[in-house]
Amino acid sequence: MNTTTPAKQGMFVTNDGKNVLFTFILVSSLFLLWGVCNGMIDVMDKHFQTELGLSKSQSAWVQFAHYLGYFLMAIPAGVLATRLGYKGGIIAGLLLVAVGGFWFLPATHFNALARAGSLSPTTAFIGYLVGVCTIAAGLTFLETVANPYTTVLGPIRYAAVRINLAQSCNGIGWIFGPIIGGMFFYSKDAAGKSTGNETLYIPYVIVACVVVVLSVVFYFAYIPDIKMEDDYHLDDSVPNVSHSIWKHPHFVMAVAAQFLYVAAQAGIFSFFINYMTSEVPPLPASWYSGALKTWFETSKTGALSLSDKGAANLAALGFVCFLIGRFTGAGILRKFSAHKVLGLYGLMNVICCFVVFLKLGWVSVACVFLSYFFMSIMFPTIFALGIFGLGARAKKASAFIVMAIMGGAILPKLMGAVADKYDMSRGFIVPLFCFAFIAFYGFKWPKFSGAESLAAAAPH
């Protein structure tokens, strides 16, 4: 196979000479959408801890429901995406997200009944979890389709760059997600009473309306069904040649790496508020004034600390670090091999988590934000490395990599259990081990794939 790229072939020009930049921009809007949804999920835990009296481990059922939707729908999404094509898979996902968003209307009614004593708090909590799971199921379609699609919208050598650029839109959504969640989940009336239970549904209904409009736009848009290069001859009917994607170590290890990455990400993101409200060193009393007064609260001893709403707003700063990492990472990946960058970033996050574990005051706090930066390129880069050279079976492979997102349902509960027994800083020992494996995968990817980099062909 000829693996050279014409000198003048741009990043968004396909092999037949068509410019698909507009298609790429349209698909990138999907990344923005699920960034907002995921960002809101990450600040929901503390809301239920306060409103329903849940422990950290119990509130992690929110993440469990979210990632359960990914796990249950990943394979069906991959099958349907193969049959319906990229456009059909995207539209199906958008409509399912709309169903989940509108479900928050009856879920809010269930919560009102629970507050009136007609339903148990557990039933009301489950009502919200159904909406969370349904939205995640819809997002599964979008991720199963959009992630591999960005890798084929131009030369293979730029596959990791394109998916990281698209995921940068995801980072933008993650910045606004916590801010939106903080506005509606931790809102208060004039008397200072929480109104989060009454307003939690609003952002989800807005999302539902937006995705209905998006589905119409995609229906009429030009979304070509481009086939990925088949470096491993999986599409050939050649005797004695394995056609199973599971025979390729670089894919199998990518599934494991993605499982552990999303596990680590979900744990750090979902307990960010808990960490900032419990582990941050004492703050100057002078900060408790002016427009930022709602960001802080005083204890019975007079010590000043971040409030839940303040920590939720501060989470946006974490996602700014995440977004900066995505944009700079896209530039770095144009010059350096994707697997080497992944290995280095994984190693840096091992160090960051260890410093947080050691409880070194403001240095540890800074390392929490640095962990956002070094996590930034991991998901899309693992994705690009995992589906490298799998041809038409890339959609099927993508479904399994998306299914690996189920790791986000497991680690928050484990991390929360450690935090309940010890403290939130000690909980960071769990993602530390996840990042260690990711670093190992990055550095060893050439051995697993038989290729020197994404720009090099696998051996025939």
Secondary structure as the mmCIF struct_conf table of DSSP 4:
data_model
#
loop_
_struct_conf.conf_type_id
_struct_conf.id
_struct_conf.beg_label_comp_id
_struct_conf.beg_label_asym_id
_struct_conf.beg_label_seq_id
_struct_conf.end_label_comp_id
_struct_conf.end_label_asym_id
_struct_conf.end_label_seq_id
TURN_TY1_P TURN_TY1_P1 ALA A 7 LYS A 8
TURN_TY1_P TURN_TY1_P2 MET A 11 PHE A 12
STRN STRN1 VAL A 13 VAL A 13
TURN_TY1_P TURN_TY1_P3 ASN A 15 ASP A 16
BEND BEND1 GLY A 17 GLY A 17
STRN STRN2 ASN A 19 ASN A 19
HELX_RH_AL_P HELX_RH_AL_P1 LEU A 21 ILE A 41
TURN_TY1_P TURN_TY1_P4 ASP A 42 MET A 44
HELX_RH_AL_P HELX_RH_AL_P2 ASP A 45 LEU A 52
HELX_RH_AL_P HELX_RH_AL_P3 LYS A 56 SER A 59
TURN_TY1_P TURN_TY1_P5 ALA A 60 ALA A 60
HELX_RH_AL_P HELX_RH_AL_P4 TRP A 61 ARG A 115
TURN_TY1_P TURN_TY1_P6 ALA A 116 GLY A 117
BEND BEND2 SER A 118 LEU A 119
HELX_RH_AL_P HELX_RH_AL_P5 PRO A 121 VAL A 152
BEND BEND3 LEU A 153 GLY A 154
HELX_RH_3T_P HELX_RH_3T_P1 ILE A 156 TYR A 158
HELX_RH_AL_P HELX_RH_AL_P6 ALA A 159 PHE A 185
BEND BEND4 TYR A 186 TYR A 186
STRN STRN3 LYS A 188 LYS A 188
TURN_TY1_P TURN_TY1_P7 ALA A 190 ALA A 191
BEND BEND5 GLY A 192 GLY A 192
STRN STRN4 SER A 194 SER A 194
HELX_RH_AL_P HELX_RH_AL_P7 GLY A 196 THR A 199
TURN_TY1_P TURN_TY1_P8 LEU A 200 LEU A 200
HELX_RH_AL_P HELX_RH_AL_P8 TYR A 201 PHE A 220
BEND BEND6 ALA A 221 ALA A 221
HELX_LH_PP_P HELX_LH_PP_P1 ILE A 226 GLU A 229
TURN_TY1_P TURN_TY1_P9 ASP A 231 TYR A 232
TURN_TY1_P TURN_TY1_P10 LEU A 234 ASP A 235
BEND BEND7 ASP A 236 ASP A 236
TURN_TY1_P TURN_TY1_P11 PRO A 239 ASN A 240
HELX_RH_3T_P HELX_RH_3T_P2 ILE A 245 LYS A 247
HELX_RH_AL_P HELX_RH_AL_P9 PRO A 249 SER A 270
TURN_TY1_P TURN_TY1_P12 PHE A 271 PHE A 271
HELX_RH_AL_P HELX_RH_AL_P10 PHE A 272 SER A 278
TURN_TY1_P TURN_TY1_P13 GLU A 279 GLU A 279
BEND BEND8 VAL A 280 VAL A 280
HELX_LH_PP_P HELX_LH_PP_P2 PRO A 281 PRO A 282
STRN STRN5 LEU A 283 LEU A 283
HELX_LH_PP_P HELX_LH_PP_P3 PRO A 284 PRO A 284
HELX_RH_3T_P HELX_RH_3T_P3 ALA A 285 TRP A 287
BEND BEND9 TYR A 288 SER A 289
HELX_RH_3T_P HELX_RH_3T_P4 GLY A 290 TRP A 295
STRN STRN6 PHE A 296 THR A 298
TURN_TY1_P TURN_TY1_P14 LYS A 300 THR A 301
STRN STRN7 LEU A 304 LEU A 306
HELX_RH_AL_P HELX_RH_AL_P11 ASP A 308 LYS A 335
BEND BEND10 PHE A 336 PHE A 336
HELX_RH_AL_P HELX_RH_AL_P12 ALA A 338 PHE A 357
TURN_TY1_P TURN_TY1_P15 LEU A 358 LYS A 359
TURN_TY1_P TURN_TY1_P16 GLY A 361 GLY A 361
HELX_RH_AL_P HELX_RH_AL_P13 TRP A 362 MET A 375
TURN_TY1_P TURN_TY1_P17 SER A 376 ILE A 377
HELX_RH_AL_P HELX_RH_AL_P14 MET A 378 GLY A 386
BEND BEND11 ILE A 387 ILE A 387
TURN_TY1_P TURN_TY1_P18 PHE A 388 GLY A 389
HELX_RH_3T_P HELX_RH_3T_P5 GLY A 391 ARG A 393
HELX_RH_AL_P HELX_RH_AL_P15 ALA A 394 MET A 403
HELX_RH_3T_P HELX_RH_3T_P6 ALA A 404 MET A 406
HELX_RH_AL_P HELX_RH_AL_P16 GLY A 407 LYS A 421
BEND BEND12 TYR A 422 TYR A 422
TURN_TY1_P TURN_TY1_P19 MET A 424 SER A 425
HELX_RH_3T_P HELX_RH_3T_P7 ARG A 426 PHE A 428
HELX_RH_AL_P HELX_RH_AL_P17 ILE A 429 SER A 449
BEND BEND13 GLY A 450 SER A 453
TURN_TY1_P TURN_TY1_P20 LEU A 454 ALA A 455
BEND BEND14 ALA A 456 ALA A 456
HELX_LH_PP_P HELX_LH_PP_P4 ALA A 457 PRO A 459
#
